[in-house]
Amino acid sequence: MTGTTEPTEAEIKQRAALRRAMPVTRMLDYGMDHWDATHLIDAPVAQPWHQTAVRLAEAQLARAEAAADRDDVETAVACYRRATAALIFAQMAFNTDTATKRTLYRRLARAYQQAAELDTELHVERLSIPFGPGHCTAWLIRRHGDRPDPTVVIVGGQSGWGPAYHKQAEALARRGLATVLLEAPGQGETRLLRGLVLDEHVDQAFSATLDVVQARTGYDGPYGVWGNSFGGLLAARAAVHDRRFGACCVNGADANPRPRPFRTASEQAQALLGVGTDDEVAAVFRTLWLDPAADQTAAAVLVLHGGADPLVTLDQQKVFLDLSAQPTLRVWEDGEHTIYNHSDERTEFACDWFRSELR
C-alpha cells in the first residue's frame, strides 16, 4: 500500500516486549474491557501502543459521560473504571518518567476519581499519607457507612499500582473488609507527581498508612497487607516491622531480589529507586532482603505462586513462608506471574483467607 512502511526489527521487538509484559489476562485482571484488551494486544506495530490505549480509554470516557448525563450512574462508574484500566496500560508503555507518562497517569487518576464521585455502592476516598519529605497517594475503599471495617493494604510492584487493584478491593468489600490501595514510595503518583522514590525506609510508609486509616476510621487492627509482584516483598517487610498487621499475602515476589538482565526490568527498577545504574539497584535491593533467621512476623502469611511464572520461582517464594509460624501456600501449576490467568479464583481465595484471619 502506498504511504506505508514495514516496522523495523527494533519496533517489532519492542511490541513483543509490551505484549509479554501486558498480556490480555493481566489487562482483564486490572479491569479492562475484554474487547479493548484484545484490540490493544492485536493492534498493528505501526500504531503506538499508548496511543491505541488512549483511544480505547477515550471511547470509554465518552460512554461514561453520556451515561452520567442520563443519570445512569452504574454504567458511568463502570465505564470510568474501564477507562482507568486502559490508561494504566497506556502509561506502562513508558518505563522511565517522561512527561507523557506523567500526563497519562494524571488522566487515569482523574478517571478513577470520576468513578469514585458517582459510586453509590462503595465509598472511595483519596488519602494523602505523610511520609518523609512528602506524601504517598492512597485510596481508601469501603462500604458506605461509618462502621470501622477490618482493613487490607494492597500494594503493587514495579509497574502496576493503585487503581490497578480495584477489583481486589471490590471483592474485599463484598466480604465486609475495607481496602487501602497504597502507592508506596517509587510507585504511581507518589513517584511520578510527588517525587518520592523507594529505599530501605519503605516499611515506615506502611506504618504511616495505618496511622492515617486508624485516625480516619477508628479501626485499630489487626490489619492485612497484600503485595503483588515486587510489592509482595514490601508487604512482607511491612508485616515484619509493624505488629498491627495480622495477615500478609505475598503474590509473586522474590524475598531476595536482584537486578534482572532485561531492559524493561532494568529501567523500571531504576525509576522505582531513583537511581541510574544496575549496580545502584543491586545495592538498594540488598537493603530490602528478608532473612527468616533474623526477620519474623506474628502475622499469618499466605503465599500465592504460579507454576508457569517466568519471573519468580517457588523456591524464591518459599522464603516468605519461613517468616511466620502460620504459613499457607497455594500453587496454581499453570499460573502466570501473580496468577493473572486465574485472577478471579486467586482473588476469591485470598479475600476469603483475609476475612477468616481478620475476623
C-alpha positions in Angstrom: 0.0 0.0 0.0 1.2 3.5 -0.9 2.5 5.5 2.1 3.0 2.6 4.5 6.3 1.3 5.7 7.2 -2.0 7.3 8.0 -1.9 11.0 11.7 -2.1 11.9 13.2 -5.0 13.8 13.5 -2.8 16.9 9.8 -1.8 16.7 8.8 -5.5 16.4 10.9 -6.4 19.4 9.6 -3.5 21.5 6.0 -4.5 20.7 6.7 -8.1 21.6 8.1 -7.0 24.9 5.0 -4.9 25.6 2.8 -7.9 24.8 4.8 -10.1 27.2 4.6 -7.6 30.0 0.9 -6.8 29.4 -0.9 -10.0 28.3 -4.7 -10.0 28.0 -5.0 -11.9 31.2 -3.3 -9.0 33.1 -5.5 -6.4 31.3 -8.6 -8.3 32.4 -7.3 -8.6 36.0 -6.8 -4.9 36.1 -10.4 -4.2 35.0 -10.0 -3.6 31.2 -12.9 -4.4 28.9 -12.3 -7.7 27.0 -12.8 -6.2 23.6 -10.5 -3.3 24.5 -7.8 -5.7 25.7 -7.8 -7.9 22.6 -7.9 -4.8 20.4 -4.9 -3.4 22.1 -2.9 -6.6 22.1 -3.7 -7.2 18.4 -3.0 -3.6 17.3 -0.5 -3.2 14.4 3.0 -2.4 15.4 2.8 0.8 13.4 0.2 2.1 15.9 2.0 3.3 19.0 0.8 1.2 22.0 0.0 4.2 24.2 -2.0 6.0 21.6 -4.1 2.9 20.9 -4.8 2.5 24.6 -5.7 6.2 24.9 -8.2 5.9 22.1 -9.8 3.0 23.9 -9.9 5.0 27.1 -11.4 8.0 25.4 -14.2 5.8 24.0 -15.0 4.6 27.5 -14.9 8.1 28.9 -17.3 9.3 26.3 -19.7 6.4 27.2 -19.2 7.3 30.9 -20.1 11.0 30.3 -23.2 10.1 28.2 -24.4 7.7 30.9 -23.8 10.3 33.6 -25.9 12.8 31.7 -28.7 10.3 31.5 -28.3 9.6 35.3 -27.3 6.0 34.6 -24.7 6.2 37.2 -23.9 2.5 37.4 -22.9 2.5 33.7 -21.0 5.7 34.1 -19.0 4.2 37.1 -18.2 1.1 35.1 -17.0 3.0 32.1 -14.9 5.4 34.1 -13.2 2.3 35.7 -12.6 0.6 32.3 -11.1 3.9 31.0 -8.9 3.9 34.1 -7.6 0.4 33.2 -7.0 1.4 29.6 -4.9 4.4 30.8 -3.0 2.2 33.2 -1.8 0.2 30.2 -1.2 3.3 28.1 1.3 4.7 30.7 3.0 1.3 31.0 4.5 1.8 27.6 7.0 4.1 29.2 9.4 2.7 31.8 11.0 6.0 32.6 9.3 9.1 33.9 8.6 11.0 30.8 6.2 14.0 30.5 3.9 11.7 28.5 3.8 9.1 31.3 3.0 11.7 33.9 0.2 13.2 31.8 -1.3 9.7 31.2 -1.1 9.0 35.0 -2.9 12.2 35.8 -5.6 11.2 33.4 -6.0 7.7 34.9 -6.2 9.2 38.4 -8.8 11.6 37.2 -10.9 8.9 35.6 -10.7 6.8 38.8 -11.8 9.9 40.8 -14.7 10.5 38.5 -15.9 6.9 39.1 -15.5 7.5 42.9 -17.6 10.6 42.8 -20.6 8.7 41.3 -20.2 5.3 43.0 -23.3 4.5 45.1 -22.1 1.2 46.3 -18.6 1.9 47.6 -17.1 4.9 49.3 -13.8 5.6 47.5 -11.7 8.3 49.3 -8.4 9.7 48.2 -5.8 9.8 51.0 -2.5 11.7 51.4 -0.1 9.8 53.6 2.6 11.9 55.2 5.9 10.3 54.7 9.5 11.7 54.8 9.7 14.9 52.9 6.3 14.5 51.2 3.2 12.3 50.9 2.2 9.0 49.4 -1.1 8.7 47.5 -3.6 6.1 48.5 -7.3 5.3 48.1 -9.5 4.1 51.0 -12.3 1.9 49.7 -15.1 0.6 51.9 -18.8 0.1 52.1 -20.9 3.2 52.7 -21.5 3.7 56.4 -19.4 4.6 59.4 -18.5 1.2 60.7 -14.8 0.6 61.2 -14.2 -2.4 59.0 -11.1 -4.6 59.1 -8.7 -3.2 56.5 -6.3 -4.6 54.0 -3.5 -2.5 52.5 -2.8 -3.6 48.8 0.4 -2.6 47.1 1.7 -3.3 43.6 5.2 -3.7 42.2 7.4 -2.0 39.6 4.7 -1.2 37.1 1.2 -2.0 38.5 -0.1 0.5 41.1 -3.1 1.9 43.0 -6.2 1.7 40.9 -4.9 -1.4 39.1 -6.1 -3.4 42.1 -9.7 -2.0 42.3 -11.2 -5.4 41.5 -9.5 -6.8 44.6 -10.8 -4.0 46.7 -14.4 -4.7 45.4 -14.0 -8.4 46.4 -12.8 -7.5 49.9 -15.7 -5.0 50.3 -18.2 -7.8 49.4 -16.8 -9.7 52.4 -17.1 -6.7 54.7 -13.4 -5.6 54.6 -12.1 -2.2 53.7 -9.1 -1.7 51.4 -6.3 0.9 51.1 -4.8 0.9 47.6 -1.3 2.3 48.5 1.1 3.8 46.0 4.3 3.4 48.0 7.4 5.4 47.5 8.7 4.7 44.0 5.2 3.9 42.7 2.4 5.8 40.8 1.6 9.3 41.8 3.8 9.1 44.8 6.8 8.9 42.5 5.6 10.5 39.2 3.9 13.5 40.7 5.3 13.8 44.2 8.9 12.7 43.7 9.3 10.1 46.4 11.3 7.0 45.5 11.7 3.7 47.2 14.5 3.0 49.7 15.2 0.9 52.8 12.8 3.1 54.8 9.7 2.0 52.8 8.4 0.0 55.8 7.6 3.2 57.5 5.3 4.3 54.7 3.1 1.3 55.6 3.1 2.2 59.2 2.2 5.8 58.4 -0.7 4.4 56.3 -2.1 2.5 59.2 -1.8 5.7 61.4 -3.9 7.6 58.8 -6.5 4.9 58.4 -6.9 4.4 62.2 -7.4 8.2 62.6 -9.8 8.3 59.7 -12.0 5.3 60.5 -11.4 4.4 64.2 -10.3 0.8 63.2 -7.4 -0.2 65.4 -6.5 -3.6 63.9 -5.5 -6.2 63.1 -4.8 -5.1 59.5 -4.0 -7.1 56.4 -1.4 -6.4 53.8 -1.4 -7.8 50.3 1.6 -7.4 47.9 1.5 -8.2 44.2 4.7 -8.9 42.3 7.6 -6.9 43.8 5.1 -5.5 46.2 4.9 -8.9 47.9 8.4 -8.2 49.3 7.2 -4.8 50.6 4.1 -6.3 52.1 6.2 -9.0 53.9 8.6 -6.3 55.2 5.7 -4.3 56.5 4.3 -7.3 58.4 7.7 -8.0 59.9 8.2 -4.4 61.1 4.7 -3.5 62.2 2.8 -5.8 64.6 -0.5 -4.2 63.7 -0.5 -6.4 60.6 -2.2 -9.7 61.4 -2.3 -11.2 57.9 0.0 -10.9 55.0 -0.4 -12.2 51.4 2.6 -12.4 49.1 1.7 -12.9 45.4 4.6 -13.5 43.1 7.6 -11.9 44.8 11.3 -12.7 45.4 12.5 -12.4 49.0 16.0 -11.6 47.8 15.6 -9.6 44.6 18.5 -8.8 42.2 18.6 -6.7 39.1 17.3 -8.6 36.0 19.2 -8.6 32.8 16.3 -7.2 30.7 15.9 -3.6 29.5 12.3 -3.3 30.7 13.1 -4.6 34.2 16.3 -2.6 34.5 14.6 0.7 33.5 11.6 0.1 35.8 13.8 -0.8 38.8 16.0 2.3 38.3 12.9 4.5 38.1 11.4 2.8 41.2 14.5 3.6 43.2 15.5 6.9 41.6 19.0 5.6 40.6 20.8 5.4 37.3 22.7 2.0 37.2 22.0 -1.6 37.9 24.8 -1.6 40.5 22.9 1.0 42.4 19.7 -1.0 42.0 21.5 -4.0 43.5 22.7 -2.0 46.4 19.2 -0.8 47.3 17.6 -4.2 46.7 20.1 -5.7 49.1 18.8 -3.5 51.9 15.3 -4.9 51.4 16.1 -8.6 51.5 14.4 -10.7 54.1 16.1 -13.5 56.1 13.9 -15.8 58.2 16.8 -16.3 60.6 16.5 -12.6 61.6 13.1 -11.5 60.3 9.9 -12.8 61.8 6.3 -11.7 61.9 3.4 -12.5 64.2 1.1 -12.3 61.2 -0.3 -15.2 59.3 1.4 -15.4 55.9 -0.2 -16.6 52.6 2.0 -17.2 49.6 0.4 -17.4 46.1 2.5 -18.9 43.4 2.1 -19.6 39.7 3.9 -22.7 38.4 4.3 -21.0 35.0 5.7 -17.8 36.4 8.7 -16.7 34.3 9.9 -14.2 36.8 9.7 -15.8 40.3 10.4 -19.4 41.3 8.7 -21.4 44.0 11.9 -21.6 46.0 12.2 -17.8 45.9 8.7 -17.5 47.3 9.1 -20.3 50.0 11.3 -18.0 52.0 8.3 -15.9 52.9 6.6 -19.0 54.5 9.5 -19.2 57.0 8.8 -15.7 58.3 5.7 -16.8 60.1 4.5 -19.6 62.5 1.2 -19.6 60.5 2.2 -20.1 56.8 -0.1 -21.1 53.9 1.0 -21.9 50.4 -1.4 -22.1 47.3 0.1 -23.0 44.0 -1.6 -22.9 40.5 0.5 -25.2 38.4 -0.2 -23.3 35.2 -0.4 -19.9 36.9 1.2 -16.9 35.2 3.0 -14.2 37.1 0.8 -13.1 40.1 -1.8 -15.7 38.7 -3.2 -13.3 36.1 -4.8 -16.3 34.3 -6.8 -17.4 37.3 -7.4 -13.9 38.7 -11.0 -14.4 39.8 -10.2 -17.6 41.7 -7.0 -16.1 43.1 -8.8 -13.0 44.4 -11.6 -15.0 45.9 -9.2 -17.4 47.6 -7.1 -14.5 49.1 -10.1 -12.5 50.1 -11.7 -15.4 51.9 -8.4 -16.0 53.7 -8.2 -12.4 54.8 -11.8 -12.5 56.1 -11.0 -15.6 58.1 -7.8 -14.2 59.5 -9.0 -10.7 60.3 -12.4 -11.5 61.7 
